[in-house]
Amino acid sequence: MVTRTRSGPDTDAMVSITARIPPDAMSAGLLGTERIGHGVRIREDGLIATIGYVVQEADQLWIAARDAAVPGFVVGIDFESGLALVKPAMPLAGPVMPLGSADVLAAGDAVSVLGSAGHEVLDAYVVAKREFAGRWEYVLDEAIFTAPPHESWSGAALVDGSGRLCGLGSLVIQGFEVNGASTTVNMFVPIDLLVPILDEVVENGRRLAAPRPWLGMLVHDDHEDLTIVGVYRNCPADQAGLRPGDVVIGVNHTPVTGLAEMFRRIWELGSAGVEVPLQVLRDTAKLDIVVRSADRAEFQRKGTLQ
């Protein structure tokens, strides 16, 4: 991996974020109670953008720049994009990184991946822009994938050749196929998903559009079956009787064959609260199970993962 250390406006716009999550938080079992990541200053008032899972359900937050560390707080989280906004509770000096767009990036383009102080700047390139579906009821129409991977990707900044923020780091993925070859990549969430809703998330803690229906389950797609591998206790899927090991074969009596298709079929039924008819295989039995969906935000800090 080729890395280089660089100082200047780009890296000085980066901060490190340390979050403490209560042990009874819904995400604690899956993501842990101590989380560390990066953030990017995007406004002069101190507003910082980061990846949502770093700060989800946090009850304590510390934000650090090169020469100081101060308490912080979560301004809002957007579950659809997976991005979050935080602010320091007291002044924390530093420059702002200008917002760009993932739309300007294409496969083969050179980019930089920036972490906060103590982490190298990585020279990388875009290997693909394509749909991404996560087992936690999450779909991006077009995520950005880069190589080589940055070793500290959570909330890292994806920066174009003009020094503009194009995305925020979410994952490292091994075995990612590009033109028949397998490689390890980082996945970035486009900053474009946050820009149109920035003001409403700042003012309300979330986007104002009706929330998508959420079931509270984790589903693994092995390209053959859609297998439920986790169910959050006391959440809609659990209340409806879904279990780890169940295989989802249909939504509202329409067969589904992929993770993104399954989640989109659920979301097409209406907003949070709508009933979601699922057809599942349990061992050899076919079951029809109706799940009354909910707003994901209402279940933060509730339940643990089975």
C-alpha positions in Angstrom: 0.0 0.0 0.0 1.4 3.3 -1.1 0.8 6.1 1.5 2.2 9.5 2.1 2.0 12.0 4.9 0.7 15.4 3.9 -0.2 18.6 5.9 -2.3 21.5 4.7 -5.9 22.6 4.4 -7.2 19.1 3.4 -5.9 17.1 6.3 -6.4 20.0 8.8 -10.2 19.8 8.0 -10.2 16.3 9.3 -11.0 15.4 13.0 -11.0 12.1 14.9 -14.1 11.0 16.7 -14.3 8.7 19.7 -17.8 7.6 20.8 -19.1 5.7 23.8 -22.3 3.7 23.3 -24.3 2.3 26.3 -24.2 -1.5 26.6 -28.0 -1.7 26.2 -27.9 0.1 22.9 -29.4 -1.8 20.0 -26.2 -1.6 18.0 -23.8 -2.4 20.8 -23.7 -6.1 20.2 -22.9 -5.7 16.5 -20.8 -2.6 16.5 -19.4 -2.4 20.0 -19.5 0.2 22.7 -16.3 2.0 21.9 -16.0 3.3 18.4 -13.4 5.4 16.7 -13.5 7.1 13.3 -12.9 10.3 11.3 -15.0 13.3 10.4 -14.8 16.2 8.1 -15.5 19.9 8.9 -18.0 21.0 6.2 -19.3 24.4 7.7 -17.7 27.3 9.4 -20.0 26.8 12.4 -18.1 23.6 13.2 -20.5 21.1 11.6 -18.8 17.8 10.9 -19.9 15.0 8.6 -19.1 11.4 9.4 -20.3 7.9 8.8 -23.3 7.1 10.9 -22.3 3.9 12.6 -19.4 5.6 14.4 -21.8 7.8 16.4 -25.1 5.8 16.3 -26.6 5.7 19.8 -23.6 7.4 21.4 -24.1 8.9 24.9 -20.5 10.4 25.0 -18.6 11.9 22.1 -15.1 13.4 21.8 -13.8 15.2 18.8 -10.1 15.8 18.4 -8.1 18.0 16.0 -4.3 18.2 15.8 -3.8 20.2 19.0 -7.0 19.8 21.0 -9.9 17.4 22.0 -13.3 18.6 23.1 -16.6 17.0 23.9 -19.1 16.8 21.1 -22.7 15.8 20.3 -24.7 14.2 17.5 -26.6 16.7 15.5 -28.5 14.1 13.4 -28.3 10.8 11.6 -29.7 9.9 8.2 -30.4 6.2 8.1 -31.1 6.1 4.4 -27.7 7.4 3.4 -25.9 6.1 6.5 -24.3 9.5 7.1 -24.3 11.6 10.3 -23.6 15.1 11.5 -21.8 16.0 14.7 -20.5 19.2 16.3 -18.0 20.1 19.0 -19.6 21.4 22.2 -16.9 24.1 22.4 -14.8 25.8 19.7 -12.4 23.6 17.8 -10.4 25.6 15.3 -9.7 24.3 11.8 -10.5 24.9 8.1 -13.5 23.6 6.2 -13.3 21.2 3.3 -15.3 22.3 0.3 -18.1 19.9 -0.8 -17.8 18.3 -4.2 -19.8 15.5 -5.9 -19.3 11.9 -6.5 -20.9 12.5 -9.9 -17.6 13.9 -11.2 -15.7 10.6 -10.4 -15.4 7.8 -12.9 -13.6 4.4 -12.8 -9.9 5.0 -13.1 -9.9 8.4 -11.6 -7.2 9.3 -9.1 -8.4 10.3 -5.7 -7.1 10.8 -2.2 -8.4 9.1 1.0 -7.8 11.3 4.1 -7.9 10.3 7.8 -7.4 12.5 10.8 -4.1 13.3 12.4 -1.9 10.3 12.8 -3.3 8.5 9.8 -1.7 8.7 6.4 -3.1 10.2 3.2 -3.7 7.4 0.7 -3.3 7.9 -3.0 -6.0 5.7 -4.6 -8.1 5.3 -7.6 -11.8 4.6 -8.3 -12.3 1.0 -9.3 -16.1 1.0 -9.7 -19.3 2.9 -9.0 -22.2 0.5 -8.5 -25.2 -0.4 -6.4 -24.5 -1.6 -2.9 -26.8 -3.5 -0.5 -26.0 -4.1 3.2 -27.6 -6.8 5.3 -28.8 -4.2 7.8 -31.7 -3.0 5.6 -29.6 -0.6 3.6 -29.2 0.1 -0.1 -27.2 2.7 -2.1 -28.1 3.2 -5.7 -24.5 4.0 -6.5 -21.6 3.6 -4.0 -18.0 4.4 -4.8 -15.3 1.7 -4.5 -11.6 2.6 -4.4 -8.3 0.7 -4.2 -5.9 0.2 -2.5 -7.8 0.3 0.8 -7.1 2.7 3.6 -6.4 0.9 6.9 -8.6 3.4 8.8 -11.6 3.9 6.6 -14.5 4.7 9.0 -15.5 8.3 8.2 -12.4 8.9 6.1 -12.7 11.5 3.4 -12.8 10.7 -0.3 -11.3 13.7 -2.0 -11.1 14.6 -5.7 -8.2 16.2 -7.5 -9.5 19.7 -6.6 -9.5 19.0 -2.9 -13.3 18.6 -2.6 -15.1 16.1 -0.5 -16.9 13.5 -2.6 -17.7 10.8 -0.1 -17.2 9.3 3.4 -15.7 5.9 4.1 -18.0 3.1 5.2 -16.5 -0.3 4.7 -13.5 -2.4 3.6 -14.5 -5.2 1.2 -12.4 -8.2 0.4 -12.9 -10.3 -2.7 -14.5 -7.4 -4.7 -14.6 -8.3 -8.4 -13.5 -5.9 -11.1 -13.2 -7.0 -14.7 -12.8 -10.6 -13.5 -10.1 -9.9 -10.9 -10.6 -10.0 -7.1 -9.3 -7.2 -5.0 -9.8 -5.4 -1.6 -11.5 -2.1 -1.8 -13.0 0.7 0.4 -16.7 1.6 -0.1 -17.6 5.2 0.2 -21.0 6.8 0.6 -21.5 9.7 -1.8 -21.7 13.1 -0.1 -24.3 14.0 -2.7 -26.9 12.1 -0.5 -26.4 14.4 2.4 -26.2 17.8 0.6 -29.9 18.2 -0.3 -31.1 17.3 3.3 -28.3 19.0 5.2 -30.3 21.9 6.6 -33.3 19.7 7.6 -31.0 17.2 9.4 -29.3 20.0 11.3 -32.7 21.5 12.3 -34.6 18.3 13.0 -32.0 15.6 13.7 -33.2 13.6 10.6 -34.6 14.1 7.2 -38.2 15.2 7.1 -39.5 12.7 4.6 -41.5 9.8 6.0 -39.2 7.1 7.3 -38.9 3.9 5.4 -40.4 0.7 6.9 -37.8 -1.1 9.1 -38.1 -4.7 10.3 -35.1 -5.1 12.6 -33.3 -8.0 10.9 -30.0 -8.8 9.3 -30.1 -10.7 6.0 -27.2 -12.4 4.3 -27.2 -12.8 0.5 -25.0 -15.6 -0.7 -26.3 -15.2 -4.3 -28.5 -18.2 -3.8 -30.6 -17.6 -0.6 -31.6 -14.6 1.4 -31.0 -15.9 4.9 -31.9 -14.0 8.1 -28.8 -14.1 10.2 -29.9 -11.8 13.0 -33.1 -10.5 14.6 -33.2 -7.6 17.1 -35.1 -8.6 20.2 -38.4 -6.7 20.7 -38.2 -5.2 17.2 -40.8 -5.8 14.5 -39.2 -8.9 13.0 -38.9 -10.5 16.4 -42.4 -9.6 17.4 -43.7 -11.2 14.2 -41.9 -14.4 14.9 -39.0 -14.3 12.4 -35.9 -16.3 13.4 -32.3 -16.5 12.4 -32.1 -19.2 9.7 -35.3 -18.3 8.0 -34.9 -17.8 4.2 -36.9 -15.0 2.6 -38.3 -16.0 -0.7 -41.0 -13.4 -1.3 -42.3 -9.9 -0.3 -46.0 -9.4 -0.6 -46.3 -12.6 -2.5 -43.7 -11.5 -5.1 -40.6 -13.6 -5.4 -37.3 -11.9 -4.5 -33.8 -13.0 -5.5 -31.4 -10.3 -4.3 -30.9 -8.2 -1.2 -31.4 -4.9 -2.9 -34.6 -6.1 -4.6 -36.0 -7.5 -1.3 -35.4 -4.2 0.6 -36.8 -2.1 -2.2 -40.0 -4.3 -2.4 -40.5 -3.7 1.3 -39.9 0.0 1.0 -42.4 0.2 -1.9 -45.2 -0.9 0.4 -45.3 2.5 2.2 -43.7 4.3 5.1 -42.8 3.1 8.5 -45.8 1.4 10.2 -47.0 -0.4 7.1 -47.6 -4.2 7.3 -45.0 -6.2 5.3 -46.1 -9.7 4.2 -43.1 -11.9 3.9 -42.9 -15.4 2.6 -40.1 -17.5 4.2 -38.8 -21.0 4.3 -38.1 -22.4 7.7 -36.4 -25.8 7.3 -38.7 -27.2 4.6 -41.9 -25.4 5.6 -43.1 -22.3 3.7 -44.5 -19.7 6.0 -46.5 -16.5 5.5 -45.5 -13.9 8.1 -46.8 -10.4 8.3 -44.4 -7.9 10.0 -45.8 -4.5 11.2 -42.8 -2.3 10.3 -41.6 0.6 12.4 -39.4 3.7 12.3 -35.8 2.5 12.9 -35.1 5.7 15.0 -37.7 4.7 17.5 -35.7 1.6 18.5 -32.4 3.1 19.2 -30.9 1.8 22.5 -33.4 -1.0 22.6 -32.9 -4.7 22.4 -29.9 -6.8 21.6 -29.0 -9.0 18.6 -29.9 -12.7 18.8 
